[in-house]
Amino acid sequence: MKKFKFIAIDSSLANTGIAIGEIDQNRNVKVHAIGLNETIKSKNKQIRASSDTISRGRQTHTFIHSLLESVQPDFVFVETPSGSQSSAGMKSYGMTCQLIAGLDPKPIEVTPDEVKKASVGKKTASKKEMMDWAYGLFPDLEWFVNKSTGKLQNKNEHMADGIAIVYAGIKTDDFVRVFEIINK
C-alpha cells in the first residue's frame, strides 16, 4: 500500500506545533511524532524589540526548514492565521504568513474553523477539547504531561492543532486534486 509522508504545522511567533506522519492511499492518517518549538522573548533590555522578534522568527524558520529537509514530506499542511486584536498578534500573523509563503512543497492551507470542525466537529471547540481529541487518537506520542497530576499540559494545544490540521487538510479540494494525481 502506498504511503505519503506529511508534516503539519501550527505556527506562531511563540509556539510552533508540528505533527509528522503518513497518509495511506485510502487517506488513513498515522501520526508518528509530534513536537513543539518554543521561542522565548528576550528579557535583555539592551536588545531592541524588533531584533528580538526577528531572532525568534529565525528560530522558527530554522526549525521548520530543518524538519522539511530531514523528513522530505510529500505533503505539508498549515493552518493560516486569522485576525488579531493586538499589535503583538499581528506581528505573529505576519511572520507566520511569510513562513508559509516560503515553504516547499507548497502547503495545503486550512483555516482555524476548518481545523476545529475536522477534529471535534464544531467551530467553537475549546483547546482542551482539541487536546483530548488528539490524545484520544494518538495516546502513545510524546505529550507534555504534568508529573504530579498526570494531566496534559496546556502547551499540548499546539501539537493537537498540528494533528487536527492534517485531518482538515485531507478534506480540502487542493489535497484531493494532488492526491489523486500522485496516488495513481
HELIX and SHEET records of a PDB file:
HELIX    1   1 ALA A   49  VAL A   71  1                                  23    
HELIX    2   2 SER A   87  ALA A  101  1                                  15    
HELIX    3   3 PRO A  112  SER A  119  1                                   8    
HELIX    4   4 LYS A  127  LEU A  137  1                                  11    
HELIX    5   5 ASN A  154  ASN A  156  5                                   3    
HELIX    6   6 GLU A  157  GLY A  169  1                                  13    
HELIX    7   7 ASP A  173  ILE A  182  1                                  10    
SHEET    1   A 5 VAL A  29  GLU A  38  0                                        
SHEET    2   A 5 ASN A  15  ASP A  24 -1                                        
SHEET    3   A 5 LYS A   3  ASP A  10 -1                                        
SHEET    4   A 5 PHE A  75  GLU A  79  1                                        
SHEET    5   A 5 ILE A 108  VAL A 110  1                                        
END                                                                             
